[in-house]
């Protein structure tokens, strides 16, 4: 039952994460850092943004090899489920035009992202590919997690913006709100460890990772 719950949390969380990212795109008021890069690359190539998210995730996983990172079920699932959910959401949700509707959609998307992140991380099936890149660089360079994460996100936002990705109030609000939003949901969705005889699928503290798709 514990494993079943973790699997449900994993895939519900990843799906909702993709939905929230798609809603941010539809709102058009600014995306999360990696979303800016995905959108910029999508505009450059004509590839749907969700599909581009998958392709970027695969490239990042290849970078795990020299960093000696070991993926878990959640890592591989993250690459595909989030991207598919983004494209499905954009296909189903029309682009809203009134500013009030776009603002409401942006706020709802950021809150949903916090819920989804709490679900996914608390399932504890391994970090997402972008988080693994961050922790791998932290170990290899000896630099702090904060510094490495900041450097990566500044680079992807700048690169995405130059390629045509959307930066706006949504980007700023996401940066300020996602940490405080995720923490209570991590506690809410935490799965009690099995007393004995459990199979270890992935190791590491869920609270040490923040999903970036």
C-alpha positions in Angstrom: 0.0 0.0 0.0 2.9 2.4 0.8 4.5 1.7 -2.6 1.2 2.2 -4.3 0.6 5.5 -2.6 4.1 6.7 -3.6 3.5 5.7 -7.2 0.2 7.5 -7.3 1.8 10.6 -5.8 4.6 10.5 -8.3 2.5 10.4 -11.4 -0.3 12.7 -10.2 2.4 15.2 -9.1 4.2 15.0 -12.4 1.0 15.4 -14.4 -0.2 18.3 -12.3 3.3 19.9 -12.7 2.9 19.7 -16.4 -0.6 21.1 -16.2 0.6 24.0 -14.1 3.4 24.8 -16.6 1.0 24.7 -19.4 -1.4 27.1 -17.6 1.5 29.5 -17.1 2.2 29.4 -20.8 -1.5 30.1 -21.5 -1.6 33.0 -19.1 1.3 34.7 -21.0 2.5 36.7 -18.0 5.9 35.0 -17.5 7.1 31.4 -17.0 9.2 29.6 -14.5 13.0 29.7 -15.3 13.2 26.4 -17.2 9.9 27.2 -18.9 11.4 30.4 -20.4 14.2 28.3 -22.0 11.8 25.7 -23.3 9.5 28.3 -24.8 12.5 30.1 -26.4 13.8 26.9 -28.0 10.2 26.0 -29.0 9.8 29.3 -30.8 13.2 28.9 -32.5 12.6 25.3 -33.7 8.8 25.2 -34.1 8.7 22.2 -31.8 5.8 22.2 -29.2 7.0 23.5 -25.8 6.1 20.2 -24.0 8.1 18.2 -26.5 11.0 20.6 -26.2 10.9 20.1 -22.4 11.3 16.3 -23.0 14.2 16.9 -25.4 16.0 19.2 -22.9 15.4 16.7 -20.2 17.0 14.0 -22.2 20.1 16.2 -22.9 20.4 17.0 -19.2 20.2 13.3 -18.3 23.2 12.8 -20.6 25.0 15.4 -18.6 24.4 13.2 -15.5 26.9 10.7 -16.9 30.1 12.7 -16.3 28.6 14.0 -13.0 28.1 10.4 -11.9 24.5 10.9 -11.0 22.1 7.9 -10.7 18.6 8.4 -11.9 15.5 7.0 -10.2 12.1 6.1 -11.5 11.0 9.7 -10.8 13.9 11.1 -12.8 13.0 9.3 -16.0 9.3 9.7 -15.5 9.8 13.4 -15.0 11.3 13.8 -18.4 8.3 12.4 -20.3 5.2 12.9 -18.1 5.7 16.6 -17.5 6.3 17.4 -21.2 3.3 15.4 -22.4 1.1 17.1 -19.8 2.2 20.5 -20.9 1.3 19.8 -24.6 -2.0 18.2 -23.6 -2.9 21.2 -21.4 -2.1 23.7 -24.1 -4.2 21.7 -26.6 -7.2 21.8 -24.3 -7.0 25.2 -22.7 -7.7 28.2 -24.9 -5.5 31.2 -24.5 -7.3 33.7 -22.3 -7.5 37.3 -23.4 -8.9 39.5 -20.5 -6.1 40.5 -18.2 -8.1 39.6 -15.1 -8.5 36.0 -16.4 -4.8 35.8 -17.3 -3.8 37.0 -13.8 -6.2 34.5 -12.1 -4.8 31.7 -14.3 -1.2 32.7 -13.5 -1.9 32.6 -9.7 -3.7 29.3 -9.9 -0.9 27.8 -12.0 1.8 28.8 -9.4 -0.3 27.4 -6.5 -0.9 24.2 -8.4 2.8 24.0 -9.2 3.5 24.1 -5.4 1.0 21.3 -4.8 2.4 19.2 -7.6 6.0 19.7 -6.5 5.1 18.6 -2.9 3.4 15.5 -4.3 6.3 14.5 -6.6 9.2 15.2 -4.2 7.4 13.5 -1.2 7.0 10.4 -3.3 10.8 10.1 -3.1 11.6 8.3 -6.3 14.7 10.4 -7.2 15.2 14.0 -8.3 14.2 15.5 -11.5 16.9 15.8 -14.2 17.4 19.5 -13.6 17.7 19.1 -9.9 20.2 16.3 -10.4 22.2 18.6 -12.6 22.3 21.1 -9.8 23.3 18.7 -7.1 25.9 17.0 -9.4 27.5 20.3 -10.1 27.5 21.1 -6.4 29.4 18.0 -5.6 31.8 18.3 -8.5 32.7 22.0 -8.0 32.3 22.3 -4.2 30.2 25.4 -4.6 27.1 25.9 -2.5 23.7 24.6 -3.7 22.4 28.2 -3.6 25.2 29.5 -5.9 24.9 26.6 -8.3 21.1 26.8 -8.5 21.2 30.6 -9.0 23.9 30.4 -11.7 21.9 27.7 -13.6 18.6 29.5 -13.4 20.1 32.9 -14.4 21.7 31.2 -17.4 18.5 29.4 -18.5 16.4 32.5 -18.1 18.8 34.7 -20.0 19.2 32.2 -22.7 15.5 31.5 -23.0 14.7 35.3 -23.0 17.2 35.9 -25.9 15.5 33.1 -27.8 12.0 34.6 -27.3 10.9 33.1 -24.0 8.4 35.1 -21.9 9.7 36.8 -18.7 7.2 38.8 -16.7 5.4 39.1 -13.4 4.7 35.4 -13.4 8.5 34.7 -13.5 9.1 36.9 -10.5 6.0 35.7 -8.5 7.1 32.1 -9.2 10.6 32.7 -7.9 9.3 34.3 -4.7 6.4 32.0 -4.0 7.4 28.5 -5.0 9.7 27.8 -2.0 7.1 28.9 0.7 4.4 27.0 -1.2 6.3 23.7 -1.5 7.3 23.4 2.1 3.8 22.8 3.7 2.9 20.5 0.8 6.0 18.4 1.4 4.9 17.9 5.0 1.3 17.2 4.0 2.1 14.6 1.4 5.1 13.0 3.3 4.9 9.2 3.2 5.8 7.4 6.5 8.9 5.2 6.0 8.2 1.5 6.1 9.1 -0.2 9.4 11.0 -3.0 7.7 11.5 -5.1 4.6 10.9 -2.2 2.2 12.5 -2.1 -1.2 14.7 1.0 -1.8 13.9 2.6 -5.2 15.7 5.9 -4.7 17.7 7.5 -1.9 18.0 11.0 -0.7 16.0 13.6 1.3 12.9 14.8 -0.5 13.2 18.2 1.2 16.6 18.7 -0.4 15.3 18.8 -3.9 13.1 21.3 -5.7 11.6 20.2 -9.0 12.4 22.3 -12.1 10.7 21.1 -15.4 
